[in-house]
Amino acid sequence: MKKAFSLIGSDYIRCAIFFVIAFYAVTADPSGRFHLHWTLTNLYLTSAYFFGHPLLMCLLPRLAHNPFRMTSVASRA
């Protein structure tokens, strides 16, 4: 149970920056001033952030990891 909470918490932290940028882009005026008004898009982003993303990461944990293996040039030498 404790592991599940730590996984969900780390998923929220990973997704928080994208959520803030997307939420600001949807609600800000063209002048750049932020006015909070709820629209269908804001509700979708918020529900996806709070419910959808952690649930998806718990059901499909392989999506949380990069599938590409990277090695630096310095370590190969």
C-alpha angles and dihedrals in degrees: 000000000000090000091053091053092049091049092049091047092051090048091054091051093049093050098039097087093051091046093052093048094046093045091050092047091053098045104034122099118242087257090062098250114137117233116174111222122150118238132168090263092053091049091050093050092046095048091045090052097046100036115009103048099049091043091051091048091051093048096042108026092169088074090066093064129069109248093208120086111220127194125179122240090238093059092051094056 
